[in-house]
Amino acid sequence: MSTATITSKGQITIPVDVRNDLKVDAGDRVEFVQLAPGRYEVVAATSDVTDLKGMFGVAKKSVSIESMNTAIAQRGAASR
């Protein structure tokens, strides 16, 4: 188990074995995800949004911006 000490400024140094496992380096971001009260998971937030491209395959049909805006407006009006 790896441990770290919190400084007076609230900072910690992530141990090298944890950084290597998370594949993070200087300047990378990490997220603290709350699993339960008092329990968190540290997750590397280094993926770029463009990495998601193609994740769901090719779209079955194209949708215009206008039709998206119309659907959003209708849904918003229906929820009132």
ROBARO-933104 format. One record per residue (C-alpha): residue number from 1; residue in one letter; x, y, z. Coordinates in steps of 0.1 Angstrom, whole numbers. Each point is the difference from the previous one (the first is absolute). Layout:
<rs>
R, NUM, A, X, Y, Z
...
</rs>
This chain:
<rs>
R, 1, M, 0, 0, 0
R, 2, S, 13, 34, -9
R, 3, T, -4, 30, 23
R, 4, A, 5, 38, -3
R, 5, T, 1, 29, 25
R, 6, I, -21, 31, -5
R, 7, T, 20, 33, 2
R, 8, S, -12, 31, 19
R, 9, K, -12, 13, -35
R, 10, G, -22, -32, -5
R, 11, Q, 24, -15, -26
R, 12, I, 12, -35, -3
R, 13, T, 26, -18, -21
R, 14, I, -14, -30, -17
R, 15, P, 24, -29, 6
R, 16, V, 19, -10, -32
R, 17, D, -15, -36, -1
R, 18, V, -35, 15, 0
R, 19, R, 9, 26, -27
R, 20, N, 15, -28, -21
R, 21, D, -31, -21, 4
R, 22, L, -23, 29, -8
R, 23, K, 23, 10, -29
R, 24, V, 0, 36, 11
R, 25, D, 29, 25, -1
R, 26, A, 7, 36, 9
R, 27, G, -29, 22, -12
R, 28, D, -25, -28, -4
R, 29, R, -33, 2, 18
R, 30, V, -16, -24, 24
R, 31, E, -36, -2, 12
R, 32, F, -12, -9, 35
R, 33, V, -32, -20, -4
R, 34, Q, -21, -4, 32
R, 35, L, -10, -37, 4
R, 36, A, -16, 4, 34
R, 37, P, 2, 26, 28
R, 38, G, 37, 2, 10
R, 39, R, 11, -24, -28
R, 40, Y, 15, 13, -33
R, 41, E, 16, -15, -31
R, 42, V, 28, 18, -19
R, 43, V, -5, -2, -37
R, 44, A, 24, 12, -27
R, 45, A, -17, 27, -21
R, 46, T, 25, 1, -28
R, 47, S, -22, -13, -29
R, 48, D, -9, 25, -27
R, 49, V, -37, 2, -10
R, 50, T, 11, -9, -36
R, 51, D, 10, -35, 13
R, 52, L, -38, -7, 2
R, 53, K, -4, 4, -37
R, 54, G, -13, -32, -16
R, 55, M, -8, -16, 34
R, 56, F, -36, -8, -11
R, 57, G, 6, -7, -36
R, 58, V, -14, 18, -30
R, 59, A, -32, 20, 5
R, 60, K, -31, -17, -14
R, 61, K, -14, 33, -13
R, 62, S, 11, 36, -1
R, 63, V, -18, 27, 20
R, 64, S, 2, 37, -7
R, 65, I, 7, 26, 26
R, 66, E, -34, 15, -7
R, 67, S, -17, -33, 8
R, 68, M, 20, -4, 32
R, 69, N, -10, 35, 11
R, 70, T, -36, -8, -8
R, 71, A, 1, -32, 20
R, 72, I, 17, 18, 30
R, 73, A, -26, 28, -1
R, 74, Q, -29, -25, -1
R, 75, R, 14, -20, 28
R, 76, G, 6, 31, 21
R, 77, A, -36, 12, -7
R, 78, A, -14, -34, 10
R, 79, S, 17, 0, 33
R, 80, R, -16, 32, 12
</rs>
